Amino acid sequence: MYGNLKVLTGTANPELAWAICSHLGCILSPAICDTFSDGEIRIDIGDNVRGDDVYVIQPTCAPVNFHIMQLALMLDALKRASAARVTAVVPYYGYARQDRKVSPRTPISAKMVADLLEAAGMDRLVTIDLHAGQIQGFFNVPVDNLFAQPVVLDHIRQISSDVVIVSPDSGGVERARSYAKRLGASLAIIDKRRDRPNQATAMHVIGDVEGKTAIVIDDMIDTAGTLVATGNVLLENGAQEVMACATHPVFSGPAMERLNDSPFSQIFVTDTIPCGEKCLRCSKVKVLSVAGLLAKAIHNIHTESSVSVLFV
């Protein structure tokens, strides 16, 4: 059994960390996360953590490189302060899209980041909806890849019309099928062609969407180009209404303008990444909180209880 439970946060998403502490009934341990005048990151842990079970809340969202380095330095500081176990709670794991060599002389960035965090002192990783589940194999420490599905399903079940769950590509079929199974809904798949990163052309709909409310399920919304193209194709194929659900609201580049002009009536995302003012620019976006889900995972890990109960 480890010592006291301590929760710390970097600067990536302090609001989520506060919400998690509220669910856990604990306070956020103090930590200075500042920069020197030349831009180097300064970390100073304010609590005694010797022998404690410490959890660092830090999604590696934009600016990605800054937040990854900040997390690595916090992990190093905690291990050097003799924390018994240091768990990185990374709701959004950056660089996950680069999980294999797609051409010669390219890095496997997801693996490199895994090596960096382990070298910095991470004993365990908690994350949500990895872009590719096999990324868990890049780590030599326990990984809990939680699903945001329970949070999202509560809202989808309130839709009274005939629903069809849509996967925007072949890689997301397993995720979409899981939603469809729990909702007792039918499944459709978009066959698309990707010309270059962040650009894709939706081509065909595999499945019946005519006269139904089509809900597109994805792990993230980046520039929203793929998502908007998917929505348009669904309407062209007879869908009565289109909605979207995505765990990570990356929302880079022209994403918000595209979503505002898109055919989607509602777009559900979670607070793994803080979208703040961006979300206010689009009335269609509804943010759901994963704080309760992460709090349960942290509690179960700390008490050596089963984490698998959160996957049911």
N, C-alpha and C positions, 0 to 999 in steps of 0.2 A: 504494500500500500504506500502510495506516495504521500508527500506532505500536503500543505495547504493548497487550495485552488487559487491561482492568481491569473487574472486576465489583463492583458496589455493591448495597446493598439498603436499602429503607426498612423500616418496622416492620410492614408488612402480612403478610409471609410469610418471615421470615428463615430458617426451616428449609429451605424450598425453595431459597433462594439458596445455603445451605451445601451442599446436595446437588448443585446444579448445579456449584459450584466443585469438588466432589469428582470429578465426572465429567470436568471440564475439566483437572484437575490443577493448579489455581491456588488462590490464597488470596483471601478476600473483602477488598476494600479497605475501610479504616476510614472511617466517616462518623458524625458525631453527628446523630441525629434526635431532637430533644428539643422541649419546649415551654416558653415563658416562663410566668410566673405567671398571666398573663391568658388563656392558652390559645393564643396565637400560636405558630406552628411555627418552631423554630430548626433550621437545617441548617448543618453545617460539614463539608466534605470533607477527610479526613485525609491523602490522598495527593496528590502532584503528578501531574496528569493532562494536562499540556500536550502536545499532539500525539498523545494516546493514543486508542484505540478503546474507548469506555466503554459498559458495559451496566448499566442500572439495573433490578433485579428488584423489581416492585411491582404486585401485583394490586390493583385498585381495589374491594376488598370492604369489608364493613362494619367500621368506620364509613366509608362510601363517600366522603363529602365531605372528610373528614380525609385519607384516603389519596390522593385525587386532588390535593389541595393540596400534600401532602408530596412527591408525585412531581413536580409542576410546579416546586416550589422547588428540588428536587435537579437537575432538568434545567437550570434557570436558573443554578444555582451552577456546574455543570460547563461550560456554554458560556462563562460569564464567566471560568472558570479555563483557557480556551483548549484544551479537549478537541477533538480533530480531528473526531470523530464521536460522537454520543450516541444510543444506541439504548434506547428504553423497552421492556422486556420485561414486558408486562402480561398474564399468563396468563388472568386474568378481567377483561374490559373492562366496567366498570360503566356504567349508563345506556343499555346497548345495546338494551333493550326499547323505548325511546322513539326509534325510528328514522324516524318519519314523523308528519305531523299527522293524528291520528285524530279531531279535532274542532276547531272554530274557536278561535283564541286560545290554542293550546298550543305549547310549544317542541318543537324537534327536538333533544332533549338529547344524543343520541349525536354529532351534528354539532358542537354547542357544545363538548363535551369534547374532540373532535378538534382544534378550533381552539385551545383553551386549551393543549393539550400542544404543538402546533406553535409557538405564540407563545412558549412557555416555552423552546424550544430543541431539541425532539426532531427528530432527523434520520431516524429509522426506527422502526417499530413492529413488535414480535413479539408475537403473541397466540395464543390457542388457542380454537377453536370459537366464533367470533363468533355472537351470537344470530341475526344476519342477515348473510349474506355480503356484501351490497351496502354495508354500512357501510365497507368498504375504500375505497369511492369518496368518502367524506367527507374523506379525507386527501390532502394534496398531497405526501406523502413515501412512500417504499416501505413496504408493509405485508406481513408474512408471517403469514397466518392459518393456523396449523398445526392439524392434526386429532389429537385424542387417540385416534382409532380404533386405531392399531397397538398402543397400550398395552392397550386394552380387549379387542381381538380375541384376544390370547393366552389370556385367561381364559375367554372364551366358548367357544373351541374345545375346552376341557376338558369341556364338557357333552356327554354321550353320547346324550341323548334327542333326539327329533325337535323341532327348533327352528323357531319362526316369529318373525321380527323385526317389531316393532310400532312404528309412528309414532304418537305421542299426538295429533297434529293434522296438518292438511294442510301446514303450514309446515315440518314436519320430515321430509317424505317423502323428499327427496333424501338426507338423512343416513341414514335407515333403509334406503333402497334400496342405498346403498353398503355397509353392513354385510351386508345379505342377499346381495348379489352375491359378496362375498369369502368368505362362509360357505357359499354354495350353498344358502341357506335361502329359504323363502317369505316373503312380505311381507303385512302387514295394516295397516290404517289406522283410527284412531278418528275418527269424526265427532262433534265436540263443539260446544257452544254456550257462549260466554263471556258471563256476565251483567255482570260488573264485574271490575276488576283483581284478580288473585290468586284468583279464583273462577271455576270452569268446571264445566259439567255434561256428562259424557260421555254420548253418546246411542246410537250404533250402531257395530258393528264391520264394517268392509269387508274381507273376506278370511276364510279358513278357519283357525281356531285350535283347533278341537275335538281333544282328545286330545294336544295338543302343549305343549311348554314355550315360553311366550310371553315374549319379552324386549323390554321397552319401552326404546327408545333416545331420549334427550332431551339437550339441551345443558346444562340446569341443573335443579336441584330447589330451589324457593324455599320456599313454605309446604307443599308436597307435596299440596295439595288435588287438583290435576289428576291427579297421578300415582296417588294412592290410588283415585280414581274410575275411572281407566283400568284398574287392576288388578282392581277389583271387576267391571267390565263384561266383562273377558276371562274371568274365572271363570264368570260367568253364561252366557257363550257357549261353554262347554265346554273351556276351556284346562285342561290337567292341572296345570300349575305356572306361576307368574308370577315373573319377575325384572325388574330394572330396571338400566339403565346411564345415568349422566349425568356429564358432564365437570365441571360446577361445583357443589359442594355448598354452596349459599347457606344453606339450612337456617334460614330465619327464622320467627318466630312459633311456631305449634304444630307445625312440621315433624317434629321428632323423636318427639313423642307419636303423630302420625298414622302415621309409618313403623313404629313399634313395634306399632301395632294393625293394620297393613296386611296384606294377603294375600301380600306378596312374601316369598319365601324368601331371596333375596340381593339386595343393592343395591350396585352397583359405582359408585364415584365416584373422582375424582382429587384430587391435592393442589394444584390451582391456587389453591384457597382453603383455608386451615388450618381444619379443623373440630374438632380437639382433643378437648375434653371432650364436645362434642356427639355425636361419633361413638361415644364410649364408652357413651353412653346408649342406643344401639341396636346390638345384636349382629348385626343383618342387614347393616349397612353395612361394606363392605370398601374401604379406600382404596388406590388404585394411584398410583404416582409418575410424573409427567411430567418429572422432573428430567433423565433421560437424553435425552428428546426435545428439550427446550429447550437442553441442552448441545450437542447435535449442530447445532442451528440456529445457535447463537452461534458455534461453531467454524467452520461453513461460511461464515457471513457475514464473520467476521474474516479468513478465509483467501481470501475472494473465490471460494469454491466454490459449487456449485449447491445451493440450498435445496430445489428442486423434487424432489430425490431422496427427501425425507422425506414426500412426498405419495403415493408409490407404494404 
